[in-house]
Amino acid sequence: MNPDRVLVDAVLARRAGAFERLVAEHQGLCWHIIQRLVRHPEDTRELCQDTFLRVHQYLHQFRFESSLKSWIGRVAYAVALRHLEKKQVPLADNSLDGETDVILQESDGFDLEAAWADAELRTHLRAAIDALPPLPRLVLTLYHLDELTIPEIAQISRLPPGTIKSHLFRSRLRLRELLQGRLGDMP
Amino acid sequence: MSKLPPLTGEQEQEWAKQEQAFAVERLGESTAEGDHSYRLLTRALREPLPVALPPGFAAAVAQYVEREMLLDARWERRGIALLLLLFVLVAAGSVIAYGQSWLAGLQAALPSLPRLFNGWSLLLLIGLAFAYWPMPQPRR
C-alpha cells in the first residue's frame, strides 16, 4: 500500500502519534520552503506551525493526485506567499530575467579544494545566494539541497516546469558571474 | 508570476555544464571533472540553511495543532448549543402565541380527530416524535 495513504489514513483515524510522524517526515521541506522565502527565523517557525495546522484541517481533502510531500510543500508555499504579499515583498526580480552572456571563462590549473577552504569566498557566496529574490532562492534550495525534481518544484509553486528551469539556469549563471568576479580578484 | 522564455541552444549547453557540476558534487567523488565555478556554487547551495529546525519541533507542532483543534471543537459545540437554545425558544414562543389557533384549525380540518386525540394527546404525540426523532450522529 502507498506509504502516503497509510500515513494519511492513520492521521484521519486519529491514531496516537500519527500526526507527529507526518510532521517529522515533512518538517524539513516545510522549513526550507518557508525560510528561503521569508528568511526571518521567528516568522519561519510560526508560518511552519500554521502550515501544519492547515494540513491537519484539510488533510481529508487530499486526493493522492500528487505525493503528500508535494501537497504539503504547496501548502507551505501558499502560506509563505501570503505572508510576503502582506509585507509587499516581490517574489522575483526582473533583472534576472534578462539575457546574460553565457560565455564564461574557465581557468586552467584551478585548485577547487583550496578555493572551497577559503572562508571569505564561502561567506561571499552565501551572501550572494541570500541576496537573490525569494523565488529563485527557493528554487535553488529545493533543487540542490532537497534534491526535488523540476516537475516536483513546479507542483509546489504551480509554475510551469520551463519557468522553473529558467529560474535555475539564470540564477546559477548570475551567481557564477559573481563568483568569477570574486575569483578574479583573489590573489 | 510571468513565465520565462525557454532556453536557447547556447543556453542549453551552459545548462548541461551546470547539471554536470551538480551531478559530480552530488556523487561526492574526488575528480577534476565539471566546471569549477559551478561546482563551488553547488557546494554552497547544498550547505544546510543558516537557521536549523528547532529540536523537538515535530512534537511541539503536533501539540499546538491538537490544542487548536480542541479549541475549534469547543467553539463549534458552544455554537451548536446556542443555536439549539435559540430554536427551542422560538418554537416555544410560537406555540404559546399561535398554539390555540393551530389546534382549532387542525380540529376544524379533521372533525374526527378530537375523539381520538384531544389536545393533550396531540401534545404527547408531538413530544414523542421530538424525543425519538433521529438526531445526526456526531462526527468522529
Interface residues (C-beta under 8 A of the other chain):
Chain A: R14 F19 E20 R21 V23 A24 Q27 G28 W31 H32 Q35 R36 P41 T44 R45 C48 Q49 F52 L53 H56 Q57 L91 A92 D97 V102 L104 E106 S107 F110 L112 A115 W116 L121 R122 L125 R126 I129 L135 L140 T141 H144 L145 E147 L159 P160 G162 T163 K165 S166 H167 L168 F169 R170 R172 L173 L175 R176 L179 Q180 L183
Chain B: M1 S2 K3 L4 P5 P6 L7 E10 Q11 Q13 E14 W15 Q18 F22 R26 A32 D35 H36 S37 Y38 R39 L40 L41 T42 R43 A44 L45 R46 E47 P48 L49 P50 V51 L53 P54 F57 A58 A59 V61 A62 Y64 V65 E66 E68 M69 R140
